[in-house]
Amino acid sequence: MNYAYNETSNEKPTALLEAFSDGVLAIIITVMVLELKIPQGSD
């Protein structure tokens, strides 16, 4: 995956920032899900 902006390319110059923010968001969501605790039921 090449996210570098190239003047001859039709890619947006914000592609690198978008990829970075997507990665950060994915990591945050993963950490939040891993921190969820399963409620203890009374059997």
PASEBA-1860 file (N, C-alpha, C; in nm, 3 decimals):
! residues 43
1> MNYAYNET> 0.085/-0.117/0.000/0.000/0.000/0.000/0.089/0.124/0.000 ~ 0.071/0.205/-0.098/0.152/0.326/-0.107/0.063/0.446/-0.081 ~ 0.082/0.508/0.036/-0.001/0.621/0.072/0.068/0.755/0.044 ~ 0.188/0.750/-0.010/0.261/0.874/-0.037/0.190/0.951/-0.148 ~ 0.182/1.082/-0.129/0.116/1.165/-0.229/0.210/1.185/-0.347 ~ 0.158/1.162/-0.463/0.236/1.176/-0.585/0.164/1.275/-0.675 ~ 0.235/1.371/-0.731/0.172/1.477/-0.811/0.109/1.420/-0.938 ~ 0.156/1.307/-0.987/0.098/1.248/-1.107/-0.016/1.154/-1.072
9> SNEKPTAL> -0.037/1.132/-0.944/-0.142/1.042/-0.898/-0.271/1.118/-0.878 ~ -0.382/1.045/-0.881/-0.512/1.107/-0.855/-0.552/1.094/-0.709 ~ -0.460/1.041/-0.625/-0.492/1.025/-0.484/-0.501/1.161/-0.416 ~ -0.582/1.165/-0.312/-0.593/1.288/-0.233/-0.467/1.307/-0.150 ~ -0.426/1.430/-0.128/-0.306/1.452/-0.045/-0.328/1.417/0.102 ~ -0.450/1.391/0.141/-0.479/1.357/0.280/-0.483/1.205/0.302 ~ -0.444/1.127/0.203/-0.453/0.981/0.215/-0.369/0.928/0.331 ~ -0.252/0.985/0.352/-0.167/0.939/0.462/-0.230/0.971/0.595
17> LEAFSDGV> -0.285/1.089/0.610/-0.352/1.127/0.734/-0.474/1.040/0.760 ~ -0.550/1.010/0.655/-0.667/0.925/0.670/-0.627/0.784/0.713 ~ -0.522/0.732/0.654/-0.476/0.597/0.691/-0.428/0.595/0.835 ~ -0.357/0.699/0.876/-0.307/0.706/1.013/-0.422/0.715/1.113 ~ -0.520/0.802/1.084/-0.632/0.818/1.177/-0.718/0.691/1.183 ~ -0.731/0.621/1.071/-0.804/0.494/1.072/-0.734/0.392/1.160 ~ -0.603/0.388/1.151/-0.526/0.296/1.234/-0.538/0.328/1.382 ~ -0.530/0.457/1.416/-0.543/0.499/1.556/-0.681/0.463/1.609
25> LAIIITVM> -0.784/0.489/1.530/-0.920/0.458/1.572/-0.938/0.308/1.592 ~ -0.882/0.228/1.503/-0.891/0.082/1.517/-0.824/0.034/1.645 ~ -0.709/0.092/1.678/-0.639/0.054/1.801/-0.720/0.093/1.924 ~ -0.778/0.212/1.922/-0.859/0.258/2.036/-0.979/0.168/2.056 ~ -1.048/0.134/1.949/-1.166/0.047/1.960/-1.125/-0.091/2.011 ~ -1.012/-0.144/1.962/-0.964/-0.275/2.007/-0.936/-0.274/2.156 ~ -0.869/-0.171/2.205/-0.838/-0.162/2.347/-0.966/-0.152/2.429 ~ -1.063/-0.073/2.381/-1.189/-0.061/2.454/-1.261/-0.194/2.463
33> VLELKIPQ> -1.262/-0.271/2.355/-1.329/-0.401/2.356/-1.256/-0.498/2.449 ~ -1.124/-0.495/2.448/-1.049/-0.585/2.535/-1.067/-0.552/2.682 ~ -1.102/-0.429/2.713/-1.123/-0.389/2.852/-1.262/-0.424/2.905 ~ -1.351/-0.471/2.816/-1.486/-0.507/2.861/-1.479/-0.627/2.954 ~ -1.555/-0.621/3.059/-1.559/-0.731/3.156/-1.690/-0.806/3.139 ~ -1.684/-0.938/3.146/-1.805/-1.020/3.139/-1.871/-1.020/3.276 ~ -1.997/-0.982/3.282/-2.065/-0.980/3.413/-2.073/-1.120/3.472 ~ -2.051/-1.128/3.603/-2.059/-1.255/3.672/-2.206/-1.282/3.706
41> GSD> -2.256/-1.396/3.660/-2.394/-1.433/3.688/-2.404/-1.510/3.819 ~ -2.517/-1.499/3.884/-2.537/-1.576/4.007/-2.611/-1.704/3.969 ~ -2.541/-1.816/3.976/-2.602/-1.945/3.938/-2.673/-2.008/4.053
END
